[in-house]
Amino acid sequence: MDNSKDNTPDSGVGIPPELLALRNRLDDIDHAFLELLSERNRTVAEVAAVKRSTGVPIRDTNRETRLLDDRRSRASASGLDPEVIESLFRLVLWASRNKQARLLAAVPPDLPTCRVAVIGAKGGMGRLLVDLFTQFGHGVLQVDRDTKLTIADAAASAEVTVLSVNIDQTPAVAAIAGPHVPDEGLLTDVTSTKRLPVEAMMHACQASVIGSHPLFGPSVHSLQGQRIALTPGRLVEGTDWMNWLRRMYQAAGMILLETTPEDHDRVMAVVQVLTHYSTEVLGRTMQKLGVSIEETMEFTSPIYHLELLMTARHFAQAPGLYGAIEMSNPNTPAVVETFRQAAEEFDILLKQGDQAAFDRTFAEVTDFFGSFAQKALRESTHLIDRMVERS
């Protein structure tokens, strides 16, 4: 008998022969399904080769919409849940796009290669950048605290210098690297705030300066669909570094956001600072209350479970990262003060026990979110369903 067959008892209870036969049949079906996925994966590799030679983009949203509509229709006709089948094929499509990207399907044949110096190459984001630049055929110079190659020598030898160091270290490192960056070269960074780092880089060199902010961490499984912000500070005439970055990051599957350093920091004060600050307050409150995580998990709802996961995830990471993000954004004081005012407002409503006033305040916030509230309800319900499935 195939060793992969299910012929062991569950929890000490013998399996009826008729159930064992059905389980083995399900195993056979699943194995056949895996073989078909493997065949699909091989075909995707052929698709990638064609796309790279013809310049066709990896993602075709019209094609994906038609495919998902077809799979939903066939699922309904076969007595399957179309929502489940759509979720399944969305994962399949994601895996397909990711494989095509890894096979460099979107890398333009005429993308110029150059020598890139990555300062902070052994950090999480530094390693990701080294892998990305290497994958695209660029020569990569790696600099870190324990390397013999110095910041100055690497910057002088490279056409592109990338600063992948902590926010508070960026101005000092820019001051070391900047004077050695060729005037026709590029100096860029990957910090979470942009105005001060871009100003520091522009002050340190005469080259093109483009700030960048990957809106993801180095532990992501794929760059597909990840967002990266580009904030140009100086573009030297006769160079085309902005287009070079655009083409490379798009080829990696990223979504580009082009803005000014000031607008970036203003929006990130909400996206990052408000989110991180509220999470830190929530975690600190739980700690002060002496909450038993294990006890609350016995009564957990999917919403609480999700909140708890995100809060615990936050505190499982480096405090230096979050502190630097929140302390370096010039808009942090206004965000924190507004947060405190909002908390005090709800504190008063709860102490007064005024349901009517609570309802009015609640309605004002609901109106602010508008149609996005219903969209969020649908999308979060999908996430909750997935969490329940995994519990």
C-alpha positions in Angstrom: 0.0 0.0 0.0 1.1 3.6 -0.7 2.8 4.9 2.5 1.1 8.2 1.9 -2.3 6.7 2.4 -4.1 7.5 5.6 -4.2 4.2 7.5 -3.5 5.4 11.0 -6.1 5.8 13.8 -7.2 9.3 14.9 -7.0 9.9 18.7 -6.8 6.1 19.4 -10.1 5.5 17.6 -10.0 2.9 14.8 -10.9 4.1 11.4 -13.8 2.2 9.8 -12.6 0.4 6.6 -15.2 2.3 4.5 -13.9 5.7 5.8 -10.3 4.6 5.2 -11.1 3.7 1.6 -12.7 7.1 1.0 -9.8 9.0 2.6 -7.4 7.1 0.3 -9.5 8.0 -2.6 -9.4 11.7 -1.5 -5.6 11.4 -1.3 -5.5 10.1 -4.9 -7.6 13.0 -6.1 -5.4 15.5 -4.2 -2.3 14.0 -5.7 -3.7 14.3 -9.2 -4.6 17.9 -8.4 -1.0 18.6 -7.4 0.2 17.0 -10.7 -2.1 19.4 -12.6 -0.8 22.3 -10.6 2.8 21.2 -11.4 1.9 21.1 -15.1 0.3 24.5 -14.9 3.5 25.8 -13.2 5.6 24.4 -16.1 3.3 26.2 -18.6 3.7 29.4 -16.6 7.5 29.2 -17.2 6.9 29.0 -20.9 4.5 32.0 -20.6 7.3 33.9 -18.8 9.7 33.2 -21.7 7.3 34.5 -24.3 6.5 37.6 -22.3 10.1 38.5 -21.8 10.9 38.2 -25.5 7.8 40.2 -26.6 7.6 42.8 -23.8 4.1 41.8 -22.7 3.5 42.8 -19.1 3.3 40.1 -16.4 -0.1 41.2 -15.2 -3.2 41.3 -17.4 -6.1 42.4 -15.2 -8.6 41.9 -18.0 -7.4 38.3 -18.5 -7.6 37.7 -14.8 -11.1 39.0 -14.5 -12.3 36.8 -17.4 -10.5 33.8 -15.9 -12.1 34.3 -12.4 -15.5 34.8 -13.9 -15.1 31.6 -15.9 -13.9 29.6 -12.9 -16.8 31.0 -10.7 -19.3 30.0 -13.4 -17.9 26.5 -13.8 -17.8 26.1 -10.1 -21.5 27.0 -9.8 -22.4 24.6 -12.6 -20.4 21.8 -10.8 -22.1 22.4 -7.5 -19.0 24.1 -5.9 -19.0 27.3 -3.9 -17.9 30.0 -6.3 -16.5 32.1 -3.5 -14.2 29.3 -2.4 -13.1 28.6 -6.0 -12.4 32.3 -6.6 -10.2 32.5 -3.5 -8.3 29.4 -4.7 -7.7 30.8 -8.2 -6.6 34.1 -6.8 -3.9 32.3 -5.0 -3.0 30.4 -8.2 -2.8 33.7 -10.1 -0.6 35.3 -7.5 1.7 32.3 -7.6 1.8 32.5 -11.4 2.7 36.2 -11.4 5.4 35.6 -8.7 7.0 32.8 -10.7 7.0 35.0 -13.9 8.7 37.8 -11.9 11.3 35.4 -10.6 12.0 34.3 -14.2 12.5 38.0 -15.1 9.6 38.0 -17.5 9.2 41.8 -17.0 12.8 42.8 -17.1 13.2 45.0 -20.2 15.9 43.6 -22.5 17.3 47.1 -22.9 17.4 47.9 -19.2 20.9 49.3 -18.6 23.0 47.5 -16.1 25.4 49.3 -13.9 27.4 49.0 -10.7 25.4 49.5 -7.5 26.8 50.1 -4.0 24.5 49.0 -1.2 25.5 50.6 2.1 24.0 48.5 4.9 24.1 45.4 2.7 23.8 42.9 5.6 20.6 44.4 7.1 17.2 42.9 6.2 16.3 45.4 3.5 20.0 45.6 2.4 20.0 41.8 1.7 16.7 42.1 -0.2 18.2 44.9 -2.4 21.4 43.0 -3.0 19.4 40.0 -4.2 17.2 42.2 -6.4 20.0 44.1 -8.1 22.0 41.0 -8.6 19.0 39.2 -10.1 18.7 42.0 -12.6 22.3 41.7 -13.7 23.8 44.7 -11.9 27.2 44.5 -10.3 26.8 44.9 -6.6 29.2 46.3 -4.1 28.3 45.4 -0.5 29.3 47.6 2.4 28.5 47.1 6.1 30.2 47.6 9.4 32.5 44.6 9.1 33.4 44.9 5.4 36.8 45.9 4.2 35.2 48.0 1.4 34.5 51.5 2.8 31.5 53.7 2.1 33.6 56.2 0.3 35.4 53.7 -1.9 32.1 52.0 -2.8 30.4 55.2 -3.7 33.3 56.3 -5.8 33.3 53.0 -7.7 29.6 52.8 -8.3 27.1 54.6 -10.5 24.3 54.1 -8.0 24.7 54.3 -4.3 21.8 53.0 -2.1 21.7 53.9 1.6 20.0 51.1 3.5 20.7 52.2 7.1 18.6 53.3 10.0 16.8 56.6 9.7 18.9 58.3 12.3 22.1 57.2 10.6 21.1 58.3 7.1 22.3 61.9 7.3 25.7 60.9 8.6 26.2 58.1 6.1 25.0 60.4 3.3 27.7 63.0 4.3 30.3 60.3 4.0 29.1 58.7 0.7 27.7 61.8 -1.1 31.0 63.6 -2.0 32.2 60.5 -3.7 29.1 59.8 -5.8 29.8 60.8 -9.4 27.9 63.9 -10.5 26.2 61.9 -13.3 25.4 59.1 -10.8 22.5 58.5 -8.4 22.2 58.6 -4.6 19.1 57.0 -3.1 17.9 55.6 0.2 15.1 53.4 1.6 14.1 55.2 4.8 10.6 55.5 6.1 10.6 59.3 6.2 11.7 61.4 3.2 12.0 65.1 3.7 15.1 65.1 6.0 16.9 62.2 4.3 16.4 63.7 0.8 17.7 67.1 2.1 20.7 65.4 3.6 21.5 63.5 0.4 21.1 66.7 -1.7 23.4 68.6 0.6 26.1 65.9 0.4 26.4 65.5 -3.3 25.8 67.1 -6.8 24.4 63.9 -8.3 20.8 62.9 -8.9 19.0 62.3 -5.6 15.8 60.2 -5.4 14.4 59.2 -2.1 12.6 55.8 -1.9 10.5 54.1 0.7 9.5 50.4 0.3 6.1 50.1 2.0 7.0 46.6 3.1 9.4 44.8 5.3 12.4 42.6 4.2 10.5 39.4 5.3 7.9 39.5 2.5 7.6 36.3 0.5 7.2 38.2 -2.8 7.6 41.6 -4.2 4.5 41.2 -6.4 2.0 43.9 -5.6 4.2 45.5 -3.0 4.3 49.3 -3.0 7.3 51.6 -3.2 7.3 55.4 -3.0 9.7 57.4 -5.0 10.4 61.0 -4.0 12.8 62.8 -6.4 14.9 65.5 -4.9 17.3 66.4 -7.7 17.4 65.0 -11.3 20.6 66.0 -13.1 20.1 67.0 -16.7 21.2 64.4 -19.2 20.6 61.5 -16.8 17.5 59.2 -16.7 17.7 57.7 -13.2 14.1 58.2 -12.4 13.0 56.1 -15.4 15.7 53.5 -14.6 14.3 53.0 -11.1 10.7 52.9 -12.5 11.5 50.2 -15.0 13.4 48.1 -12.5 10.9 48.2 -9.7 8.0 47.7 -12.0 9.8 44.7 -13.5 10.1 43.3 -10.0 6.3 43.5 -9.7 6.1 46.5 -7.5 3.5 49.3 -7.6 5.1 52.7 -7.8 3.9 55.8 -6.0 5.6 59.0 -7.1 5.3 62.0 -4.8 7.2 64.8 -3.0 9.1 64.2 0.2 6.8 66.5 2.1 3.6 64.9 0.8 5.0 61.4 1.6 5.7 62.3 5.2 2.3 63.9 5.6 0.5 60.8 4.4 2.8 58.4 6.2 2.0 60.2 9.5 -1.3 58.5 9.2 -0.3 55.2 7.5 2.6 54.6 9.8 2.7 56.9 12.8 -1.0 56.7 13.7 -1.1 53.0 13.2 2.1 52.3 15.1 1.2 54.7 17.9 -2.3 53.3 18.4 -0.9 49.7 18.4 1.7 50.7 21.0 -0.9 52.3 23.2 -3.1 49.1 22.9 -0.2 46.8 23.8 0.9 49.0 26.7 -2.7 49.1 28.0 -3.0 45.3 27.9 0.4 45.0 29.8 -0.7 47.5 32.5 -4.0 45.7 32.9 -2.2 42.4 33.4 -4.3 40.8 30.7 -3.9 37.0 30.4 -3.3 36.4 26.7 -4.2 32.7 27.1 -7.4 33.4 28.9 -8.6 35.9 26.3 -7.8 33.5 23.6 -10.3 31.1 25.0 -13.0 33.7 24.4 -11.5 35.2 21.3 -13.5 36.4 18.4 -11.9 36.6 14.9 -11.7 40.4 15.2 -9.9 40.2 18.6 -7.6 37.5 17.3 -6.6 39.6 14.3 -6.0 42.7 16.5 -4.0 40.6 19.0 -1.9 39.1 16.2 -1.0 42.6 14.8 -0.3 44.0 18.2 1.9 41.1 19.3 3.6 41.1 15.8 4.5 44.8 16.4 6.2 44.1 19.7 8.0 41.1 18.3 10.1 43.4 16.2 12.8 46.0 16.8 11.8 49.0 18.9 14.5 51.0 17.2 12.7 50.7 13.9 9.4 52.0 15.2 10.8 54.6 17.4 12.9 56.1 14.5 9.8 56.1 12.2 7.6 57.9 14.7 10.3 60.3 16.0 11.6 61.3 12.6 8.3 62.2 11.0 7.8 66.0 11.3 4.0 65.4 11.5 4.1 63.1 14.5 3.3 65.7 17.2 0.1 66.8 15.4 -1.0 63.1 14.9 -0.3 62.2 18.5 -2.2 65.2 19.9 -5.2 64.5 17.7 -5.2 60.9 18.8 -5.3 62.0 22.4 -8.1 64.5 21.8 -10.1 61.7 20.1 -9.5 59.3 23.0 -10.6 62.0 25.5 -13.7 62.7 23.5 -14.8 59.0 23.6 -13.7 58.9 27.3 -16.2 61.7 28.1 -19.0 60.0 26.1 -18.5 56.7 27.9 -18.4 58.4 31.3 -21.5 60.4 30.6 -23.4 57.3 29.4 -24.9 59.4 26.7 -25.9 56.9 24.0 -27.4 59.6 21.7 -24.1 61.6 21.8 -22.2 58.4 21.2 -24.4 57.6 18.2 -23.9 61.1 16.7 -20.1 60.8 17.0 -20.2 57.3 15.6 -22.3 58.6 12.6 -19.8 61.4 11.9 -17.0 58.9 11.6 -19.1 56.6 9.5 -19.9 59.5 7.2 -16.2 60.3 7.0 -15.4 56.7 5.7 -18.3 56.9 3.3 -18.6 54.0 0.8 -15.2 52.6 2.0 -16.9 51.5 5.2 -19.1 48.9 3.3 -16.1 47.9 1.1 -14.1 47.4 4.3 -16.9 45.3 5.8 -16.8 43.0 2.8 -13.1 42.6 2.6 -12.6 42.2 6.3 -15.3 39.5 6.3 -13.2 37.6 3.7 -10.2 37.9 6.0 -12.2 36.8 9.0 -13.4 33.7 7.1 -9.9 32.8 6.2 -8.8 33.1 9.9 -11.7 30.9 11.0 -10.6 28.3 8.5 -7.1 28.2 10.0 -8.2 28.1 13.6 
